[in-house]
Amino acid sequence: MYPSVFRITAREHLSTTPTPQPAPFAPIQTRRAFEEICDSIRARISSGELKPGDKLPAERELAQQLGVGRNALREALRSLEIAGMLELRKGVKGGAFIRSGDTARMDAVVQDMFSLGSITLADLAEARVHVQDLVVRLACERANDEDLQAIEENIDRTELLTKAGRFLDRVECSREFYRLLGAATHNAVLAMMVQSVTEILMQFVNARVSNGGKPTPRLVANRREFLAALRSRDPEEAARLMGKHLEAIHRMLAEPIAATGAKSARR
């Protein structure tokens, strides 16, 4: 047994030391009306009751159906417009219309994350290489005659712009080239990923050309060689050519950025 003095001391300790109290519960927040409205409209879209192009009831009628005030309804509609789910049109034939998918919203998210430093240029370049590898392989399998014709016409325009020395316009043509390649997969998710990852990197290409940077000399020849592999349904060769091109472009973009960083560090 423990000595009695220890037992007394322990009892005294237990009686004098305050018992730790659990953290208080946070107050329950009642959801705001506009959030309930948004969820109600989103649910109708998810279930297929509302489809792209459909018009919601007029504001007064919709507020009555939902049992909410018109200010709350307007806040909800504006929120859904910002989210890219609704288009609010003015005028006699105006109203709130369900939108089709807006890929620009994904572009904006990636741009914001890049601007905030959540993702780096290296992250984007690496992602682009892997995404484009998959895109090229699927395009070899799935591209139809219309897809291939569109890509060929894009290359023809690129050649004309190159001969005319219109290199900024050629950058826009390159944007379209990658969009067409993404579309040739006939996979909407991959097409969006290609566009979002490519967009920021194309901004660097545009800036480089605007500042007098030399354009890629063999771009047209490389594109025609790539298209030949695509038409031949040769995924290994097409992926190799695309990977080689992207590696050269990313290396070209990294050099001035690294030089700028080194100059800033010396300061």
TORKOL-4160 file (C-alpha; in steps of 0.2 Angstrom, whole numbers, padded with zeros to 4 digits, m for minus):
267
<pt num="1" X="0000" Y="0000" Z="0000"/>
<pt num="2" X="0005" Y="0018" Z="m0003"/>
<pt num="3" X="0009" Y="0028" Z="0013"/>
<pt num="4" X="m0006" Y="0037" Z="0020"/>
<pt num="5" X="0003" Y="0054" Z="0018"/>
<pt num="6" X="0004" Y="0051" Z="m0001"/>
<pt num="7" X="m0015" Y="0046" Z="m0001"/>
<pt num="8" X="m0019" Y="0062" Z="0008"/>
<pt num="9" X="m0008" Y="0072" Z="m0003"/>
<pt num="10" X="m0016" Y="0064" Z="m0019"/>
<pt num="11" X="m0034" Y="0067" Z="m0012"/>
<pt num="12" X="m0029" Y="0085" Z="m0009"/>
<pt num="13" X="m0022" Y="0087" Z="m0026"/>
<pt num="14" X="m0037" Y="0080" Z="m0034"/>
<pt num="15" X="m0048" Y="0091" Z="m0024"/>
<pt num="16" X="m0039" Y="0107" Z="m0028"/>
<pt num="17" X="m0034" Y="0105" Z="m0046"/>
<pt num="18" X="m0048" Y="0111" Z="m0058"/>
<pt num="19" X="m0054" Y="0099" Z="m0070"/>
<pt num="20" X="m0050" Y="0104" Z="m0088"/>
<pt num="21" X="m0066" Y="0110" Z="m0097"/>
<pt num="22" X="m0070" Y="0105" Z="m0115"/>
<pt num="23" X="m0070" Y="0119" Z="m0128"/>
<pt num="24" X="m0087" Y="0127" Z="m0130"/>
<pt num="25" X="m0098" Y="0122" Z="m0145"/>
<pt num="26" X="m0098" Y="0135" Z="m0159"/>
<pt num="27" X="m0115" Y="0143" Z="m0162"/>
<pt num="28" X="m0125" Y="0135" Z="m0176"/>
<pt num="29" X="m0126" Y="0146" Z="m0191"/>
<pt num="30" X="m0143" Y="0146" Z="m0200"/>
<pt num="31" X="m0140" Y="0145" Z="m0219"/>
<pt num="32" X="m0144" Y="0160" Z="m0228"/>
<pt num="33" X="m0159" Y="0160" Z="m0240"/>
<pt num="34" X="m0149" Y="0163" Z="m0255"/>
<pt num="35" X="m0139" Y="0147" Z="m0252"/>
<pt num="36" X="m0155" Y="0137" Z="m0251"/>
<pt num="37" X="m0160" Y="0145" Z="m0267"/>
<pt num="38" X="m0144" Y="0140" Z="m0276"/>
<pt num="39" X="m0145" Y="0122" Z="m0270"/>
<pt num="40" X="m0163" Y="0121" Z="m0276"/>
<pt num="41" X="m0159" Y="0127" Z="m0293"/>
<pt num="42" X="m0143" Y="0116" Z="m0294"/>
<pt num="43" X="m0153" Y="0101" Z="m0289"/>
<pt num="44" X="m0165" Y="0104" Z="m0303"/>
<pt num="45" X="m0150" Y="0105" Z="m0315"/>
<pt num="46" X="m0142" Y="0089" Z="m0308"/>
<pt num="47" X="m0158" Y="0080" Z="m0310"/>
<pt num="48" X="m0160" Y="0085" Z="m0328"/>
<pt num="49" X="m0176" Y="0095" Z="m0325"/>
<pt num="50" X="m0167" Y="0110" Z="m0330"/>
<pt num="51" X="m0156" Y="0109" Z="m0346"/>
<pt num="52" X="m0144" Y="0122" Z="m0355"/>
<pt num="53" X="m0155" Y="0135" Z="m0363"/>
<pt num="54" X="m0170" Y="0133" Z="m0352"/>
<pt num="55" X="m0177" Y="0149" Z="m0344"/>
<pt num="56" X="m0181" Y="0150" Z="m0326"/>
<pt num="57" X="m0198" Y="0158" Z="m0321"/>
<pt num="58" X="m0199" Y="0177" Z="m0320"/>
<pt num="59" X="m0192" Y="0184" Z="m0304"/>
<pt num="60" X="m0208" Y="0188" Z="m0295"/>
<pt num="61" X="m0215" Y="0170" Z="m0299"/>
<pt num="62" X="m0199" Y="0161" Z="m0294"/>
<pt num="63" X="m0198" Y="0171" Z="m0278"/>
<pt num="64" X="m0216" Y="0165" Z="m0274"/>
<pt num="65" X="m0213" Y="0147" Z="m0279"/>
<pt num="66" X="m0198" Y="0147" Z="m0267"/>
<pt num="67" X="m0206" Y="0157" Z="m0253"/>
<pt num="68" X="m0192" Y="0169" Z="m0253"/>
<pt num="69" X="m0189" Y="0188" Z="m0254"/>
<pt num="70" X="m0184" Y="0195" Z="m0271"/>
<pt num="71" X="m0168" Y="0202" Z="m0264"/>
<pt num="72" X="m0162" Y="0185" Z="m0258"/>
<pt num="73" X="m0167" Y="0178" Z="m0275"/>
<pt num="74" X="m0157" Y="0191" Z="m0284"/>
<pt num="75" X="m0142" Y="0187" Z="m0274"/>
<pt num="76" X="m0144" Y="0169" Z="m0278"/>
<pt num="77" X="m0146" Y="0172" Z="m0296"/>
<pt num="78" X="m0131" Y="0183" Z="m0296"/>
<pt num="79" X="m0121" Y="0170" Z="m0287"/>
<pt num="80" X="m0125" Y="0156" Z="m0300"/>
<pt num="81" X="m0121" Y="0168" Z="m0314"/>
<pt num="82" X="m0104" Y="0171" Z="m0307"/>
<pt num="83" X="m0102" Y="0152" Z="m0305"/>
<pt num="84" X="m0106" Y="0150" Z="m0324"/>
<pt num="85" X="m0122" Y="0141" Z="m0322"/>
<pt num="86" X="m0134" Y="0155" Z="m0327"/>
<pt num="87" X="m0134" Y="0169" Z="m0340"/>
<pt num="88" X="m0144" Y="0184" Z="m0334"/>
<pt num="89" X="m0151" Y="0193" Z="m0349"/>
<pt num="90" X="m0159" Y="0210" Z="m0349"/>
<pt num="91" X="m0174" Y="0217" Z="m0360"/>
<pt num="92" X="m0191" Y="0211" Z="m0365"/>
<pt num="93" X="m0185" Y="0193" Z="m0369"/>
<pt num="94" X="m0173" Y="0193" Z="m0355"/>
<pt num="95" X="m0172" Y="0183" Z="m0339"/>
<pt num="96" X="m0162" Y="0169" Z="m0331"/>
<pt num="97" X="m0156" Y="0155" Z="m0343"/>
<pt num="98" X="m0147" Y="0139" Z="m0339"/>
<pt num="99" X="m0130" Y="0140" Z="m0347"/>
<pt num="100" X="m0120" Y="0126" Z="m0355"/>
<pt num="101" X="m0103" Y="0122" Z="m0348"/>
<pt num="102" X="m0091" Y="0136" Z="m0348"/>
<pt num="103" X="m0073" Y="0130" Z="m0349"/>
<pt num="104" X="m0066" Y="0148" Z="m0346"/>
<pt num="105" X="m0070" Y="0146" Z="m0327"/>
<pt num="106" X="m0058" Y="0132" Z="m0326"/>
<pt num="107" X="m0045" Y="0143" Z="m0335"/>
<pt num="108" X="m0048" Y="0156" Z="m0322"/>
<pt num="109" X="m0046" Y="0144" Z="m0307"/>
<pt num="110" X="m0029" Y="0138" Z="m0314"/>
<pt num="111" X="m0024" Y="0156" Z="m0318"/>
<pt num="112" X="m0029" Y="0162" Z="m0300"/>
<pt num="113" X="m0019" Y="0148" Z="m0292"/>
<pt num="114" X="m0004" Y="0152" Z="m0303"/>
<pt num="115" X="m0005" Y="0170" Z="m0298"/>
<pt num="116" X="m0006" Y="0166" Z="m0280"/>
<pt num="117" X="0009" Y="0155" Z="m0281"/>
<pt num="118" X="m0001" Y="0139" Z="m0277"/>
<pt num="119" X="0006" Y="0131" Z="m0293"/>
<pt num="120" X="0022" Y="0135" Z="m0302"/>
<pt num="121" X="0027" Y="0136" Z="m0320"/>
<pt num="122" X="0036" Y="0120" Z="m0318"/>
<pt num="123" X="0020" Y="0112" Z="m0311"/>
<pt num="124" X="0011" Y="0118" Z="m0327"/>
<pt num="125" X="0025" Y="0112" Z="m0339"/>
<pt num="126" X="0026" Y="0095" Z="m0331"/>
<pt num="127" X="0007" Y="0093" Z="m0331"/>
<pt num="128" X="0006" Y="0098" Z="m0349"/>
<pt num="129" X="0018" Y="0085" Z="m0355"/>
<pt num="130" X="0009" Y="0071" Z="m0346"/>
<pt num="131" X="m0009" Y="0077" Z="m0351"/>
<pt num="132" X="m0003" Y="0080" Z="m0369"/>
<pt num="133" X="0004" Y="0063" Z="m0370"/>
<pt num="134" X="m0012" Y="0055" Z="m0366"/>
<pt num="135" X="m0022" Y="0068" Z="m0377"/>
<pt num="136" X="m0011" Y="0063" Z="m0392"/>
<pt num="137" X="m0013" Y="0045" Z="m0390"/>
<pt num="138" X="m0032" Y="0046" Z="m0389"/>
<pt num="139" X="m0032" Y="0058" Z="m0404"/>
<pt num="140" X="m0023" Y="0045" Z="m0414"/>
<pt num="141" X="m0037" Y="0033" Z="m0410"/>
<pt num="142" X="m0052" Y="0044" Z="m0410"/>
<pt num="143" X="m0049" Y="0059" Z="m0422"/>
<pt num="144" X="m0061" Y="0059" Z="m0437"/>
<pt num="145" X="m0058" Y="0066" Z="m0454"/>
<pt num="146" X="m0066" Y="0083" Z="m0448"/>
<pt num="147" X="m0054" Y="0084" Z="m0434"/>
<pt num="148" X="m0039" Y="0080" Z="m0445"/>
<pt num="149" X="m0045" Y="0093" Z="m0458"/>
<pt num="150" X="m0047" Y="0106" Z="m0445"/>
<pt num="151" X="m0029" Y="0103" Z="m0438"/>
<pt num="152" X="m0022" Y="0103" Z="m0456"/>
<pt num="153" X="m0031" Y="0120" Z="m0460"/>
<pt num="154" X="m0023" Y="0127" Z="m0443"/>
<pt num="155" X="m0006" Y="0122" Z="m0449"/>
<pt num="156" X="m0009" Y="0130" Z="m0466"/>
<pt num="157" X="m0014" Y="0146" Z="m0457"/>
<pt num="158" X="0002" Y="0145" Z="m0446"/>
<pt num="159" X="0013" Y="0144" Z="m0462"/>
<pt num="160" X="0005" Y="0159" Z="m0470"/>
<pt num="161" X="0007" Y="0169" Z="m0454"/>
<pt num="162" X="0025" Y="0164" Z="m0452"/>
<pt num="163" X="0029" Y="0169" Z="m0470"/>
<pt num="164" X="0020" Y="0186" Z="m0466"/>
<pt num="165" X="0030" Y="0188" Z="m0450"/>
<pt num="166" X="0014" Y="0190" Z="m0440"/>
<pt num="167" X="0021" Y="0180" Z="m0425"/>
<pt num="168" X="0009" Y="0187" Z="m0412"/>
<pt num="169" X="m0005" Y="0180" Z="m0423"/>
<pt num="170" X="0004" Y="0164" Z="m0425"/>
<pt num="171" X="0003" Y="0162" Z="m0406"/>
<pt num="172" X="m0016" Y="0163" Z="m0407"/>
<pt num="173" X="m0015" Y="0150" Z="m0420"/>
<pt num="174" X="m0005" Y="0139" Z="m0408"/>
<pt num="175" X="m0018" Y="0141" Z="m0395"/>
<pt num="176" X="m0031" Y="0135" Z="m0408"/>
<pt num="177" X="m0020" Y="0120" Z="m0412"/>
<pt num="178" X="m0020" Y="0114" Z="m0395"/>
<pt num="179" X="m0038" Y="0117" Z="m0393"/>
<pt num="180" X="m0042" Y="0107" Z="m0409"/>
<pt num="181" X="m0030" Y="0093" Z="m0403"/>
<pt num="182" X="m0040" Y="0092" Z="m0387"/>
<pt num="183" X="m0056" Y="0091" Z="m0396"/>
<pt num="184" X="m0050" Y="0077" Z="m0406"/>
<pt num="185" X="m0050" Y="0066" Z="m0391"/>
<pt num="186" X="m0069" Y="0068" Z="m0390"/>
<pt num="187" X="m0067" Y="0069" Z="m0371"/>
<pt num="188" X="m0073" Y="0085" Z="m0364"/>
<pt num="189" X="m0064" Y="0083" Z="m0348"/>
<pt num="190" X="m0047" Y="0081" Z="m0357"/>
<pt num="191" X="m0051" Y="0095" Z="m0369"/>
<pt num="192" X="m0054" Y="0107" Z="m0354"/>
<pt num="193" X="m0038" Y="0101" Z="m0345"/>
<pt num="194" X="m0028" Y="0104" Z="m0361"/>
<pt num="195" X="m0035" Y="0122" Z="m0363"/>
<pt num="196" X="m0033" Y="0127" Z="m0345"/>
<pt num="197" X="m0015" Y="0121" Z="m0343"/>
<pt num="198" X="m0010" Y="0127" Z="m0360"/>
<pt num="199" X="m0017" Y="0145" Z="m0358"/>
<pt num="200" X="m0005" Y="0151" Z="m0345"/>
<pt num="201" X="0010" Y="0144" Z="m0354"/>
<pt num="202" X="0004" Y="0152" Z="m0370"/>
<pt num="203" X="0004" Y="0169" Z="m0361"/>
<pt num="204" X="0022" Y="0167" Z="m0358"/>
<pt num="205" X="0025" Y="0163" Z="m0376"/>
<pt num="206" X="0015" Y="0178" Z="m0381"/>
<pt num="207" X="0025" Y="0189" Z="m0370"/>
<pt num="208" X="0041" Y="0182" Z="m0376"/>
<pt num="209" X="0036" Y="0186" Z="m0394"/>
<pt num="210" X="0030" Y="0203" Z="m0390"/>
<pt num="211" X="0047" Y="0207" Z="m0382"/>
<pt num="212" X="0056" Y="0202" Z="m0398"/>
<pt num="213" X="0060" Y="0184" Z="m0394"/>
<pt num="214" X="0064" Y="0173" Z="m0409"/>
<pt num="215" X="0050" Y="0162" Z="m0415"/>
<pt num="216" X="0052" Y="0143" Z="m0416"/>
<pt num="217" X="0060" Y="0141" Z="m0433"/>
<pt num="218" X="0054" Y="0124" Z="m0438"/>
<pt num="219" X="0036" Y="0125" Z="m0430"/>
<pt num="220" X="0027" Y="0122" Z="m0446"/>
<pt num="221" X="0038" Y="0108" Z="m0452"/>
<pt num="222" X="0036" Y="0100" Z="m0434"/>
<pt num="223" X="0017" Y="0102" Z="m0435"/>
<pt num="224" X="0016" Y="0094" Z="m0452"/>
<pt num="225" X="0027" Y="0079" Z="m0446"/>
<pt num="226" X="0016" Y="0077" Z="m0431"/>
<pt num="227" X="0000" Y="0078" Z="m0442"/>
<pt num="228" X="0007" Y="0064" Z="m0453"/>
<pt num="229" X="0009" Y="0053" Z="m0437"/>
<pt num="230" X="m0008" Y="0057" Z="m0432"/>
<pt num="231" X="m0016" Y="0052" Z="m0449"/>
<pt num="232" X="m0006" Y="0036" Z="m0448"/>
<pt num="233" X="m0013" Y="0032" Z="m0431"/>
<pt num="234" X="0004" Y="0030" Z="m0424"/>
<pt num="235" X="0003" Y="0035" Z="m0406"/>
<pt num="236" X="0021" Y="0031" Z="m0401"/>
<pt num="237" X="0028" Y="0042" Z="m0415"/>
<pt num="238" X="0015" Y="0056" Z="m0412"/>
<pt num="239" X="0018" Y="0056" Z="m0393"/>
<pt num="240" X="0037" Y="0057" Z="m0396"/>
<pt num="241" X="0036" Y="0072" Z="m0408"/>
<pt num="242" X="0024" Y="0081" Z="m0396"/>
<pt num="243" X="0035" Y="0077" Z="m0381"/>
<pt num="244" X="0051" Y="0083" Z="m0390"/>
<pt num="245" X="0042" Y="0099" Z="m0396"/>
<pt num="246" X="0035" Y="0103" Z="m0378"/>
<pt num="247" X="0052" Y="0100" Z="m0370"/>
<pt num="248" X="0060" Y="0113" Z="m0382"/>
<pt num="249" X="0046" Y="0126" Z="m0379"/>
<pt num="250" X="0047" Y="0124" Z="m0360"/>
<pt num="251" X="0066" Y="0125" Z="m0360"/>
<pt num="252" X="0065" Y="0141" Z="m0370"/>
<pt num="253" X="0052" Y="0148" Z="m0358"/>
<pt num="254" X="0062" Y="0143" Z="m0342"/>
<pt num="255" X="0078" Y="0152" Z="m0347"/>
<pt num="256" X="0072" Y="0170" Z="m0347"/>
<pt num="257" X="0062" Y="0167" Z="m0331"/>
<pt num="258" X="0077" Y="0159" Z="m0322"/>
<pt num="259" X="0088" Y="0174" Z="m0328"/>
<pt num="260" X="0075" Y="0186" Z="m0321"/>
<pt num="261" X="0076" Y="0177" Z="m0305"/>
<pt num="262" X="0095" Y="0177" Z="m0304"/>
<pt num="263" X="0095" Y="0196" Z="m0308"/>
<pt num="264" X="0083" Y="0200" Z="m0294"/>
<pt num="265" X="0093" Y="0189" Z="m0282"/>
<pt num="266" X="0109" Y="0199" Z="m0286"/>
<pt num="267" X="0099" Y="0215" Z="m0282"/>
